[in-house]
């Protein structure tokens, strides 16, 4: 009803109808039809209205129709939507009226609850694995920050080396102008060159260390990708279990229909076996 009111921004007509119906399978249902004359639903969004977290509203959560669909199915009912774009939408609810159907639905509910508890335990395991992956990501981020700090240190050392090189060039220009003093200053320049070479060797060693850290980071990223693939495989297992549950439901329905057929046969046999009543 809230969605119908929100779809009619300026004006419109909201209509709610109820009536009992019997479907082709012979089961009785109560039909509740909620119709409006709002903006309707586009064809691209028509098949996604019951998906969780799917919404076209700015502040919507996308859980309204998904929760309604789950509640109606838990009661053994059905829900469907009929819409025409820019003309209106009709939401149809079908709820069972027979007591036998309700008892069957209650039995199915207990089975579904057990299966939901299993799914919840599996979800908790997946969440624990996600927390482990997040902790590993935080470790990787810390290592990245360390690598960045080391890079900044290397850049500072490079700037120092460049400054020293500029000083050496200035000294060379002075040496050219003062040839008489060059002989005394050559020994000093050679010592400064040796220091620069030592600093270069240190910079090269630091670069090699940075490369080793990069290789470790790549290895950790590959481990995180492997864990993500494990999480995806677990999700596929959960989907397979859901499909098995659906198959079990269909088997139970077939067994119930067989039991009903057997009951009708027994009743017919009893009616044939009864002896005829005498006039006396």
C-alpha positions as a printed Julia matrix, in Angstrom:
280×3 Matrix{Float64}:
   0.0     0.0     0.0
   2.86    2.37    0.8
   4.49    1.68   -2.58
   1.16    2.38   -4.31
   0.74    5.7    -2.49
   4.32    6.74   -3.3
   3.89    5.86   -6.99
   0.96    8.3    -7.24
   2.77   11.58   -6.61
   0.03   14.09   -7.52
  -3.26   12.18   -7.62
  -4.63    8.73   -8.38
  -6.85    5.87   -7.3
  -5.95    3.1    -4.8
  -8.19    0.01   -4.86
  -8.15   -3.03   -2.52
 -10.27   -6.1    -3.39
 -10.68   -9.53   -1.75
 -12.47  -12.63   -3.04
 -12.28  -16.43   -2.65
 -11.02  -18.39   -5.68
 -10.27  -22.02   -6.58
  -7.25  -22.74   -8.76
  -6.88  -25.51  -11.35
  -5.36  -27.86   -8.74
  -8.63  -27.74   -6.74
  -7.21  -25.81   -3.79
  -9.06  -22.83   -2.36
  -7.35  -19.5    -1.89
  -8.26  -16.0    -0.74
  -7.23  -13.41   -3.35
  -6.21   -9.94   -2.13
  -5.67   -7.47   -5.0
  -4.1    -4.03   -4.38
  -4.27   -1.79   -7.47
  -3.16    1.77   -8.16
  -3.02    4.19  -11.08
   0.58    5.3   -10.51
   3.65    5.39  -12.73
   3.91    1.58  -13.12
   7.05   -0.55  -13.48
   9.42   -0.58  -16.44
  10.16   -3.84  -18.28
  13.82   -3.87  -17.16
  12.77   -3.66  -13.47
   9.77   -6.03  -13.69
  11.74   -9.24  -13.03
  13.74   -7.69  -10.17
  10.96   -6.46   -7.85
  11.35   -9.42   -5.43
  15.17   -9.33   -5.31
  16.58   -8.2    -1.92
  18.27   -4.77   -1.79
  17.04   -3.83   -5.29
  15.26   -0.46   -5.34
  14.72    2.51   -7.65
  14.02    4.98   -4.83
  16.59    7.43   -3.48
  16.09    6.41    0.16
  14.71    2.89   -0.35
  16.19   -0.3     1.13
  14.89   -2.8    -1.43
  13.61   -5.19    1.28
   9.84   -4.48    1.32
   8.57   -6.82   -1.41
  11.31   -9.38   -0.68
  10.11   -9.72    2.94
   6.45   -9.83    1.86
   7.25  -12.58   -0.65
   9.02  -14.65    2.01
   6.15  -14.24    4.51
   3.48  -15.2     1.95
   5.46  -18.27    0.82
   5.95  -19.33    4.47
   2.14  -19.39    4.81
   1.79  -21.51    1.67
   0.59  -18.62   -0.44
   1.63  -16.91   -3.65
   2.29  -13.35   -4.74
   2.54  -11.82   -8.21
   2.72   -8.35   -9.72
   0.97   -7.06  -12.85
   2.03   -3.66  -14.15
   1.86   -1.4   -17.19
   4.33    1.46  -17.45
   2.71    4.89  -16.86
  -0.71    3.22  -16.32
  -0.62    1.44  -12.96
   0.35   -1.63  -10.96
  -1.59   -4.48   -9.31
  -0.17   -6.64   -6.5
  -2.04   -9.96   -6.06
  -1.78  -12.07   -2.87
  -3.1   -15.67   -2.74
  -3.48  -17.18    0.77
  -4.71  -20.76    1.41
  -8.1   -21.32    3.06
  -8.04  -25.12    3.7
  -6.91  -26.4     7.13
  -5.05  -29.31    5.56
  -3.02  -26.94    3.47
  -2.2   -24.94    6.59
  -1.02  -28.06    8.48
   1.13  -29.03    5.51
   2.51  -25.52    5.4
   3.35  -25.7     9.12
   5.28  -28.95    8.59
   7.12  -27.38    5.71
   7.86  -24.37    7.9
   9.58  -26.57   10.53
  11.69  -28.18    7.81
  12.55  -24.78    6.35
  13.52  -23.5     9.82
  15.96  -26.39   10.28
  17.44  -25.71    6.88
  17.66  -22.0     7.68
  19.6   -22.76   10.89
  22.08  -24.78    8.83
  22.39  -21.93    6.33
  22.92  -19.46    9.2
  25.76  -21.61   10.61
  27.34  -21.68    7.18
  26.93  -17.9     6.9
  28.68  -17.45   10.28
  31.59  -19.51    8.97
  31.72  -17.37    5.84
  31.67  -14.22    7.99
  34.59  -15.51   10.09
  36.53  -16.18    6.9
  35.69  -12.66    5.68
  37.02  -11.2     8.95
  40.24  -13.15    8.45
  40.5   -11.78    4.91
  39.92   -8.24    6.22
  42.68   -8.66    8.86
  45.04   -9.85    6.15
  44.08   -6.83    4.03
  44.87   -4.52    6.95
  48.26   -6.21    7.3
  48.88   -5.72    3.58
  47.94   -2.04    3.91
  50.37   -1.64    6.81
  53.12   -3.18    4.73
  52.23   -0.82    1.88
  52.54    2.17    4.21
  55.94    0.88    5.34
  57.02    0.53    1.7
  55.84    4.1     1.01
  57.82    5.45    3.98
  60.9     3.6     2.75
  60.36    5.06   -0.71
  60.19    8.57    0.77
  63.45    7.89    2.62
  65.07    6.7    -0.62
  63.87    9.87   -2.37
  65.36   12.0     0.39
  68.66   10.18    0.05
  68.54   10.71   -3.7
  68.0    14.45   -3.17
  71.0    14.49   -0.83
  73.1    12.7    -3.46
  72.0    15.24   -6.08
  72.98   18.08   -3.75
  76.36   16.51   -3.22
  76.77   16.13   -6.97
  75.99   19.83   -7.45
  78.62   20.66   -4.85
  81.17   18.49   -6.71
  80.37   20.31   -9.95
  80.91   23.67   -8.24
  84.18   22.47   -6.93
  85.19   21.38  -10.42
  84.44   24.86  -11.81
  86.6    26.39   -9.07
  89.36   23.87   -9.85
  89.33   24.93  -13.48
  89.69   28.63  -12.53
  92.36   27.91   -9.89
  94.75   25.46  -11.5
  97.42   26.29   -8.97
  95.17   25.06   -6.09
  93.83   21.99   -7.97
  96.73   19.78   -6.95
  96.06   20.32   -3.27
  92.25   19.83   -3.62
  92.36   16.63   -5.8
  92.82   14.44   -2.78
  89.75   15.98   -1.13
  87.65   15.55   -4.29
  88.64   11.87   -4.58
  87.58   11.27   -0.98
  84.24   12.96   -1.65
  83.73   10.79   -4.75
  84.37    7.66   -2.73
  81.71    8.8    -0.22
  79.24    9.41   -3.04
  79.91    5.92   -4.41
  79.3     4.45   -0.97
  76.0     6.29   -0.75
  75.06    5.0    -4.21
  75.77    1.45   -3.1
  73.55    2.01   -0.06
  70.77    3.33   -2.29
  71.07    0.26   -4.52
  70.85   -2.06   -1.52
  67.74   -0.2    -0.33
  66.21   -0.56   -3.79
  66.8    -4.32   -3.66
  65.07   -4.44   -0.27
  62.1    -2.51   -1.66
  61.85   -4.99   -4.55
  61.82   -7.9    -2.08
  59.0    -6.25   -0.13
  57.04   -5.76   -3.36
  57.38   -9.49   -4.13
  56.06  -10.32   -0.64
  53.08   -8.01   -1.17
  52.29   -9.73   -4.47
  52.44  -13.14   -2.76
  50.03  -11.95   -0.06
  47.65  -10.6    -2.72
  47.64  -14.01   -4.41
  46.77  -15.62   -1.04
  43.89  -13.16   -0.57
  42.58  -14.02   -4.06
  42.71  -17.73   -3.17
  40.66  -17.08   -0.04
  38.12  -15.13   -2.08
  37.79  -18.1    -4.45
  37.18  -20.36   -1.4
  34.42  -18.02   -0.19
  32.81  -18.11   -3.64
  32.95  -21.94   -3.67
  31.23  -22.01   -0.27
  28.49  -19.74   -1.61
  27.98  -22.13   -4.54
  27.7   -25.02   -2.02
  25.0   -23.1    -0.13
  23.08  -22.57   -3.38
  23.39  -26.31   -4.14
  21.94  -27.14   -0.71
  19.01  -24.82   -1.39
  18.33  -26.63   -4.68
  18.44  -29.98   -2.79
  15.89  -28.65   -0.3
  13.6   -27.67   -3.16
  13.95  -31.17   -4.65
  13.07  -32.71   -1.26
   9.95  -30.56   -1.1
   8.84  -31.76   -4.51
   9.42  -35.41   -3.41
   7.31  -34.88   -0.26
   4.49  -33.46   -2.35
   4.63  -36.48   -4.68
   4.54  -38.88   -1.69
   1.51  -37.07   -0.26
  -0.34  -37.37   -3.55
   0.46  -41.12   -3.62
  -0.9   -41.53   -0.05
  -4.12  -39.79   -1.07
  -4.52  -42.13   -4.05
  -3.97  -45.15   -1.79
  -6.63  -43.88    0.66
  -9.19  -43.54   -2.14
  -8.4   -47.11   -3.32
  -8.84  -48.5     0.22
 -12.18  -46.73    0.57
 -13.39  -48.15   -2.75
 -12.29  -51.66   -1.7
 -14.15  -51.35    1.64
 -17.35  -50.35   -0.16
 -17.05  -53.45   -2.4
 -16.29  -55.86    0.5
 -19.39  -54.9     2.63
 -22.07  -57.72    2.49
 -25.53  -56.89    1.23
 -28.17  -56.28    3.94
 -31.05  -58.77    4.12
 -34.74  -57.85    4.21
 -35.21  -59.64    7.55
